Amino acid sequence: MSKIVTMGEIMLRLSTPNNERFIQADEFDVCYGGGEANVAVSLANYGHQTEFVTKVPKNPIGECAVASLRKLNVGTKYIARGGERLGIYYLESGSAMRPSNVVYDRAHSSISTATAEDFDFDAIFKDADWFHFTGITPAVSDQAAELTEIALKAAKAHGVKVSCDLNFRKKLWSSEKAQKVMSNLMQYVDVCIGNEEDAEKVLGFKPGKTDVTSGELELAGYKSIFEQMVEKFNFEYVISSLRVSHSASDNGWSACIYKRDTKEFYHSKEYRIHPIVDRVGGGDSFAGGVICGFCDGKDFKSALEFGVAASALKHTIPGDANLVTREEVDALAGGDGSGRVQR
């Protein structure tokens, strides 16, 4: 199995139970999650060796976040301690035509003030096969953006394959700031993952007439921008998830991929996910599945299908993390979506 390193912020998630509005809630459901942490959990579930790199406060809440990873077999030995606090996000889960809503409380979190001195990147990337980060981490603070580039340089110095999920978050930074920072980081990236909003807001590419609010997807537009992105940044693969939101409870879910060396474009099968239990972490579970496929030695089409099936299953699980097995993903990708009781 491969050794995969991810780096980013893990947060305390407080979500309203039973699709309640914030104003209705007298209590919150608690879990821990974050983009790169969620990817690490997925890959650990599939049997790969994972190491999650972050910084958490030296207090019981920080240790609870670390324990949440450790119990899911994610490596935690490179997690630094210090700083002021663990970031928090509040989730109001939507239903039908009412969208979900996220409120961040993550200013001055430990990872936002971390520096290269907190980590031994030579040790972290020794014998590593893959490094994954997202556009969320550089958005947290200028210092975190600098740390991300330092980590990327170390990964490339060790010959590690690098993937990035662009993950634009408008509540963290502007499109103008995202394009300035992320365009520079793309020089280190081999596999670029995102969706139509990420491509436009983070890198300035808009896929044709696609409008996810109306359910209109123009695949030719994706192929065109993938070609432009490869020409500009020399990515080995460009990948996009394709979400058609019929409502907060009912989505169409598929993905497409472009391979630089052969100029092949491939669109996966589509899953109709209804009802959705929890869509948070859906993109992370997709990235984790695709990375697993590549690390397993699958061809790029099979890797994409594994990622799409993994993410479809994640939508049925509450919380940030995708707690499914390799066998369950293989079964769905192979055509068994019956949901029959397993006895």
PyMOL commands that set and color helices and strands:
alter all, ss='L'
color gray80, all
select helices_A, chain A and resi 17-19+22-24+35-45+60-70+110-113+116-118+121-125+136-140+142-157+175-188+196-203+219-233+282-295+300-314+326-333
alter helices_A, ss='H'
color red, helices_A
select strands_A, chain A and resi 3-7+11-15+29-33+49-53+55-56+80-81+88-92+101-105+130-134+161-165+191-194+237-247+250-259+264-267+271-273
alter strands_A, ss='S'
color yellow, strands_A
deselect
rebuild
show_as cartoon
